[in-house]
Amino acid sequence: DGTSVELCGQTGIDVGGGGRLRMRLGAVRGGHGVGLLVREQADAAVESTEIADNAGHGVEVVGAQATLVGCTIRGNGGRGIWAREGASVVVEQGTLTGNARGQQLADRTSAIRKQ
């Protein structure tokens, strides 16, 4: 709870290799790359966290799954959420605003669902 990752030289948080991330009441801000990268069959559950002002995508999910509850994803230089290669992303009660490219699926095997 309450973890902040700020001003990273590359990716703010990178979860891969089947790993798990549970983050609540945090922030990932001002990085020079992707704010949150979830890949390689990893699983992320992020709640009430701000992912903002990163140079790359706010959240990128590649062949993995992520649940974002009550998160604010704003002002990122790439897409707010980018899902590809069989990714599954669930967004509940979140705010997605002011990102350079909104949200996007890179292929038909991925899904972004708002609940």
C-alpha beads as a LAMMPS data file, in Angstrom:
LAMMPS data file: protein, C-alpha beads

115 atoms
114 bonds

1 atom types
1 bond types

-500.0 500.0 xlo xhi
-500.0 500.0 ylo yhi
-500.0 500.0 zlo zhi

Masses

1 110.0

Atoms # bond

1 1 1 0.000 0.000 0.000
2 1 1 1.069 3.535 -0.761
3 1 1 4.083 2.752 -2.977
4 1 1 5.255 5.480 -5.359
5 1 1 7.592 4.998 -8.304
6 1 1 8.685 8.291 -9.836
7 1 1 11.097 9.657 -12.422
8 1 1 12.415 6.287 -13.647
9 1 1 14.931 6.172 -16.457
10 1 1 12.977 3.382 -18.181
11 1 1 9.869 1.360 -17.224
12 1 1 8.350 2.326 -13.868
13 1 1 7.202 -1.199 -12.907
14 1 1 7.909 -4.317 -14.990
15 1 1 6.176 -7.584 -14.013
16 1 1 6.975 -10.671 -16.091
17 1 1 7.734 -14.367 -16.070
18 1 1 4.431 -15.362 -14.481
19 1 1 4.960 -12.935 -11.586
20 1 1 2.212 -11.234 -9.592
21 1 1 1.812 -7.600 -8.617
22 1 1 -0.664 -6.284 -6.053
23 1 1 -0.578 -2.493 -5.708
24 1 1 -2.974 -0.208 -3.851
25 1 1 -3.043 3.532 -3.177
26 1 1 0.148 4.124 -5.145
27 1 1 1.569 6.161 -7.996
28 1 1 3.750 5.551 -11.049
29 1 1 4.740 8.949 -12.445
30 1 1 7.176 10.755 -14.663
31 1 1 9.090 7.806 -16.112
32 1 1 10.969 7.899 -19.397
33 1 1 9.239 4.738 -20.660
34 1 1 6.085 2.728 -19.904
35 1 1 4.516 3.365 -16.494
36 1 1 3.362 -0.229 -15.800
37 1 1 4.419 -3.157 -18.010
38 1 1 2.744 -6.534 -17.377
39 1 1 4.085 -9.329 -19.624
40 1 1 4.834 -13.020 -20.076
41 1 1 1.795 -14.527 -18.316
42 1 1 2.111 -12.226 -15.291
43 1 1 -0.892 -10.992 -13.329
44 1 1 -1.361 -7.484 -11.941
45 1 1 -4.134 -6.164 -9.683
46 1 1 -3.808 -2.416 -9.225
47 1 1 -6.243 -0.363 -7.154
48 1 1 -6.630 3.366 -6.543
49 1 1 -3.309 4.159 -8.190
50 1 1 -2.299 7.068 -10.408
51 1 1 -0.307 6.197 -13.538
52 1 1 0.590 9.543 -15.032
53 1 1 2.999 11.672 -17.017
54 1 1 5.156 8.805 -18.305
55 1 1 6.869 9.268 -21.678
56 1 1 5.559 5.931 -23.007
57 1 1 2.257 4.101 -22.526
58 1 1 0.599 4.354 -19.136
59 1 1 -0.153 0.611 -18.938
60 1 1 1.095 -1.985 -21.442
61 1 1 -0.095 -5.588 -21.104
62 1 1 1.564 -8.210 -23.323
63 1 1 0.416 -11.837 -23.114
64 1 1 -0.664 -11.308 -19.502
65 1 1 -3.596 -10.034 -17.474
66 1 1 -4.270 -6.895 -15.473
67 1 1 -7.160 -5.595 -13.394
68 1 1 -7.247 -1.860 -12.770
69 1 1 -9.782 -0.684 -10.164
70 1 1 -10.315 3.001 -9.437
71 1 1 -7.083 3.996 -11.173
72 1 1 -6.325 7.291 -12.896
73 1 1 -4.326 6.910 -16.097
74 1 1 -3.552 10.349 -17.473
75 1 1 -1.083 12.469 -19.383
76 1 1 1.060 9.629 -20.720
77 1 1 3.006 10.096 -23.961
78 1 1 1.736 6.888 -25.555
79 1 1 -1.538 5.036 -25.165
80 1 1 -3.253 5.122 -21.805
81 1 1 -3.725 1.337 -22.023
82 1 1 -2.179 -0.882 -24.696
83 1 1 -3.084 -4.588 -24.799
84 1 1 -1.517 -7.095 -27.186
85 1 1 -0.564 -10.739 -27.759
86 1 1 -3.495 -12.314 -25.929
87 1 1 -3.648 -9.773 -23.121
88 1 1 -6.694 -9.354 -20.891
89 1 1 -7.334 -6.036 -19.148
90 1 1 -10.300 -5.233 -16.908
91 1 1 -10.917 -1.590 -15.964
92 1 1 -13.378 -0.778 -13.164
93 1 1 -14.333 2.742 -12.073
94 1 1 -11.221 4.294 -13.552
95 1 1 -10.327 7.528 -15.291
96 1 1 -8.502 7.483 -18.621
97 1 1 -7.780 10.999 -19.860
98 1 1 -5.262 13.189 -21.639
99 1 1 -3.092 10.358 -22.957
100 1 1 -1.548 10.836 -26.388
101 1 1 -3.464 7.911 -27.940
102 1 1 -6.278 6.690 -25.638
103 1 1 -6.556 2.911 -25.390
104 1 1 -5.858 0.366 -28.090
105 1 1 -5.840 -3.326 -28.852
106 1 1 -2.899 -4.328 -31.012
107 1 1 -4.477 -7.612 -32.147
108 1 1 -7.724 -9.590 -32.035
109 1 1 -6.470 -11.958 -29.322
110 1 1 -6.481 -9.205 -26.673
111 1 1 -9.333 -7.613 -24.740
112 1 1 -9.933 -4.448 -22.715
113 1 1 -13.179 -4.615 -20.741
114 1 1 -14.752 -1.825 -18.717
115 1 1 -16.959 -2.920 -15.838

Bonds

1 1 1 2
2 1 2 3
3 1 3 4
4 1 4 5
5 1 5 6
6 1 6 7
7 1 7 8
8 1 8 9
9 1 9 10
10 1 10 11
11 1 11 12
12 1 12 13
13 1 13 14
14 1 14 15
15 1 15 16
16 1 16 17
17 1 17 18
18 1 18 19
19 1 19 20
20 1 20 21
21 1 21 22
22 1 22 23
23 1 23 24
24 1 24 25
25 1 25 26
26 1 26 27
27 1 27 28
28 1 28 29
29 1 29 30
30 1 30 31
31 1 31 32
32 1 32 33
33 1 33 34
34 1 34 35
35 1 35 36
36 1 36 37
37 1 37 38
38 1 38 39
39 1 39 40
40 1 40 41
41 1 41 42
42 1 42 43
43 1 43 44
44 1 44 45
45 1 45 46
46 1 46 47
47 1 47 48
48 1 48 49
49 1 49 50
50 1 50 51
51 1 51 52
52 1 52 53
53 1 53 54
54 1 54 55
55 1 55 56
56 1 56 57
57 1 57 58
58 1 58 59
59 1 59 60
60 1 60 61
61 1 61 62
62 1 62 63
63 1 63 64
64 1 64 65
65 1 65 66
66 1 66 67
67 1 67 68
68 1 68 69
69 1 69 70
70 1 70 71
71 1 71 72
72 1 72 73
73 1 73 74
74 1 74 75
75 1 75 76
76 1 76 77
77 1 77 78
78 1 78 79
79 1 79 80
80 1 80 81
81 1 81 82
82 1 82 83
83 1 83 84
84 1 84 85
85 1 85 86
86 1 86 87
87 1 87 88
88 1 88 89
89 1 89 90
90 1 90 91
91 1 91 92
92 1 92 93
93 1 93 94
94 1 94 95
95 1 95 96
96 1 96 97
97 1 97 98
98 1 98 99
99 1 99 100
100 1 100 101
101 1 101 102
102 1 102 103
103 1 103 104
104 1 104 105
105 1 105 106
106 1 106 107
107 1 107 108
108 1 108 109
109 1 109 110
110 1 110 111
111 1 111 112
112 1 112 113
113 1 113 114
114 1 114 115
